[in-house]
Amino acid sequence: MADTRILLDHGSGGRATHELVEGLFLKHLEGAPLERLDDSGVFELLGGRLAITTDCYTVQPVFFPGGDIGSLAVHGTVNDLAMVGARPLAITCGFIIEEGFTRADLERITASLGRAAKEAGVFIAAGDTKVVGRGQADGLFITTSGVGLVPDGLDISGQNAKPGDAVILSGTVGDHGVAVLAAREGFFFGEDLKSDSASLNGLVEAIVRAAKGSVHTLRDPTRGGLATTICEIAGASNVGINLFEAAIPVAREVSSACELLGLDPLYVANEGKLIAVVAPEAADRTLSAMKAHPLGRDAVIIGEVHAEEPGEVVLETAIGGKRALAMLEGEQLPRIC
């Protein structure tokens, strides 16, 4: 790494984040589960397989249309476990509170976190609280860890995409990032603009049942958006991926906001969507199962995996051209998670 100081870019989820993880953290932190760079690490324990994940939430503002930092912390943790096929069991949470943060807001956020946990079917196993001085935090930060059980015979990883696989997206992209940006900057793009933040473990269970062992990769396209996540899959699996721009759903409000602000919705964050890469023979039944679930009703096949140009992602544009996609460069949006 040429950088001598940590920049905001290193937290964007794009290329700088990957350089930091691969060039610094992996050099000093050993462990086979970590080296796969999936959303959760999976390892054997007492004859079973356990998934474990950890995350930090620093979103600003802490309240936004469609959610808040409390529900977001649960959704993000549950989703990281679900992306390796695990059934989430329990999470821990730590609160870092800046002096002066109101008790009423803290209670509202804690209640939201509790409701989200119940809805996802997980319990809060442990927690911690620290209060720091004014100016030493941005209101409230939450850290979480989560554990879940991985069913026997299930191996879902960003490294498992295979030529011929179908790429399925569960719904519209960019909702969360634009909703948070609008709340932070005071923009108004319509009453219907809300974060898509949600726990996806129920949708994943439906996918696993329908695909019958043919799910190769699951990822939720959070920081860096859809384009960065697809690039991660292509690189990890050493395959090429073609995406079809005309098939990728974008809500009208998000499309209008991105056009006005000069953003590309393919790089805007999501918190309640997933990408499923499945064997071609399982694509139709997986898509049908997703559409039958409330969080997958807008699911669509958006691409295909091939053996040519491994590690490369090409977008077939709506006007018939082709555009190479790369990981997000720089910091595109304010903190979204």
N, C-alpha and C positions, 0 to 999 in steps of 0.2 A: 504494500500500500504506500502510495506516495504522500498521502495526507498526513500531516503531523498533528492535526487537531480534529476532533469529532465535529462534524457539521450537521445541520438539519437534514441534509441529503441522506445521511447514514441511517435515518429513521424512516425513510419514505417507503421502504419495501421494494425499491427498484435496484438498479445495478450497484449503487454505492452500498446499500445494505448487504447485498450478496458478497461484495468484496470485503466488507468488514467481518462478516460471519466466517467466510472461507479463509481469509488472509490473516485473521487474528484469533477469533474464538476457537475455531476447530484446531488450530495449532497447539493450543494449550489444554483444551477440554476433550478428553478421550471418551469413547463409548460408541459401539457399533450402532445403537439406535439413533444417536445424535447425528452420526455421519450420513444417514439417509436423508436428512433435512426435510422430513415429513412434518406435518403439523403436530404430531404426537410421536413419542418414542414407544416402541413395543418391545417387551422382553419377557422371557419365561420366568414364572414365579410359582413354585409349589405345584408344578404340573399344569398350570394354566398360563394364559398370556395376558399380561397387564399392559394397558396403555397409560402413559402419564404425559401431562403437558403443563406448561406454565406461561403466564402472560401478564402484561402490565397495561393499564388503561389510564390514559392521560387526556382524553377527549376534552375539547373546549369549544363551545360551552358544555357544561355538564348536563344540561337539559336541552333537548332538541326535538323537532317534530318526529313523533314515532318512537321516542325512547329517551333514555338517560344513561349516565355512566354506570349505574347499578345494573340495570337489565342488560346493557351491552356487555358488561363483564361476564355475566353468566352465559349469554348467548355465544360470545367468542370462545369461551373455555369449552363449553359443550360441543361446539362445532369443530374445534380442533381435535377433540377425541373422536367425534363421529367420522371425520375425514379418513381415519384409518380403519373404519368399520367397528370401532369399539362402542359398547353400550355404556354411556356415562353413568357413574355411580355417585360420586361425591366430589365436592370442590372445597378448597380453602380460600379465604379472602383476607387480605390485609388492607387497612385504610391508612393512608398518609394524608393527614388533614392539616391545612394551613390555619394558623391562628386567625380568628375572625370569621371563619366559615360559619354560616348560621346553623344552629341546631335543627331548625325546621327543615332546611334543605337536606341536611344529613339524614334525618329521619325519613324524609320522602324518598331519598335514594336507597336507603337500606330496605325500606318496605318494597320498593320496586325490585330490588335484587332478590328478596325473599320470594316474591310472587313468581319471578322468572324461574327461579330454581324449582319451585313446586310444579310449574307448568312443564318444565323439562324433565321432571321425574328424578331430580338429583337432590341430595341434602348437603347442607353446609357442615363440614366435618370439623373445621377449626378456623380460627381467625386471629388477627392481631391489629392493634391500633397504635399509631404514632402521631403526635402533634408536633409540627415544626413551626418556627417563627414566621412572622409576616414577611412575604417576599421570598421565602425559601421553597415554596411550592405554588402551583397555580390553582388554588382552591382545594381540590381534592384529587388524589390519585388512588387507584385501586389495583392491587396485585392479586393474582389468583393462581392456583394450581388445581388440576383436575385429574382424576383417575377413572379408568373404565376397563371393562373386560372385553377382549377380542374373541369372538367365537372361533372354535376349532376349524381349521381348513380355510380361513379367510386371510388373504394376503393382499391388502390394498395399499398402494404406495405410488408416489410420484415417479418412481423408477420403472413402473410396470406397464406403461402404455405400449401397445404393439401395433405394427403396420396393419391396416385394415380396420382398426377400431373406430367407432363413432364417438364424436365429442358432443355431449348433450349439456345444455345450459338450463337451469331450473326456472329462469325468468328474466325480467328486465335488469339492465345493468346501470350502475351509477346513482341509484336512489339515495343511498346512505351518504356518500360523499357530498352530493349537491345539497341534501337536506342540512347537513352539519355546516357546510360553508354558508348557506343562506342564513341559518340561525346566528352564526358568528358575526357575519358582516351586515346583518339587517336587510338582506335582500328578500323580495317576495316574488315567488314564481308560481303562485297558485295554492289554494287550500289543499289540494290533493297531494302535494309534494311532502312525502314523509320518508323517514329512514325505513329500510327493509329489515332492520335488526330482528332476528328471530333465531330460536334454537332449531337446528336442522336434523336432530337425531331421529325423529319420527319419519322424516322423508328418507333418510338414509336406510332405515330399516325396510321401508317399502321398496327401495331400489335393490337392496341385497336380496330380498325375497324374490323379486321379479327376475333379476338377472341370473340367479341360480349359479353362483360361482363365476360369472363372467364379468364382474366389475373389476377392472384393473387399477383405476385411479379415481380418487375423489379429492377435490380441492375446493375450498371456498375462496373466491377471488377478493380478498380484502385490500390491504395496502398495495398500491400498484395496479389494481383493477384486473379486469379480464385479460388484457394483453400480456401483462407481466406474468400472471399465473400460468397462462398457456406457454409462454416462453420458458418458465421454470420446468414445466412438464416435459417439453421437447428436449431441453438440455439434460434433465435427469434421466430420461428414458432413451436418449440418443436416437430420437426419431424426428421426422419432419411432420409438421401439422399445417393443414390448410383450413382456414376459417372462411365462412361465407357471410360477408357483411350484411347482405339483404336479409339473412335469417336471424341476426342478432337483435333481440327486442330492446328498445329504449323508450321509456315513457315520454310522452309529449313534453311534460314539464322539464324533464331532465335534458331532453334534446334542445329545447329552447334556451335553457340556462347555459348549457355548454356552448351553444352557438354564440350567445351574447358575451360570454366570458372568455371565449377562445380556448375552451377545454375539449379534450377528446374523451367521450364517455367510455371508451374502451380502457382508459387508464384511471377512471374514477372508482373509488372504493365502494365495496358492497359489504354488508354484514348479515345478509339473510338469503344468499344465493350460493349455489354450488355448481361445479363442473363435474360431470360423470363421464369417464372414458371407459367404454364397454366394448366387448367383442361384438362384431357386426351381427351375428346371429341373435344376439340378445337386445339389440338396439330398440326394435319396435315395442317389445313387451316392457322394456325398462321405461321407455318414453310414456307408454300408456299408464304404467303404475305411478309415475311422477305426476302426470296430469290429473290423476284421481286424488292426489293429496293436495290440501289447501295451499301448501307452500311450493307446489310444483305445477300449478294449473296452467302456467304460461310456458312450460318447458318446451324446448325445441332442439332439434339437432342442428348444430351450428358449424360442424367441421368434421374432418376425417384425418386419421393418422396414416403416414406412409413412410417408406424406408428411405426415400431420396432426401438429400440435403439434411442429414441428421442435425438436430439442434436448431433448425431454422423454422420460423413461423411465417406463413404468407397469408395475407388477407386478400381474398378475391372480392373486389369492390363491387358495389351495386351498379356501377356503370360499365362493368366488364373488364376493368384493369386489375392489376396485382400490386400489392404494397407489402413490403417486408415489415414485420413487427419486431420490435426489440423491447427489452425491459425499460421501465420508467427511468428516465434520467432526471435527476434533480428532485426538488420538493415541489410538487404540483399544487397541493392543497394544505390548509391548516390541519392540525392533528385531528384524525377521524376515529381513533381507537385508543 
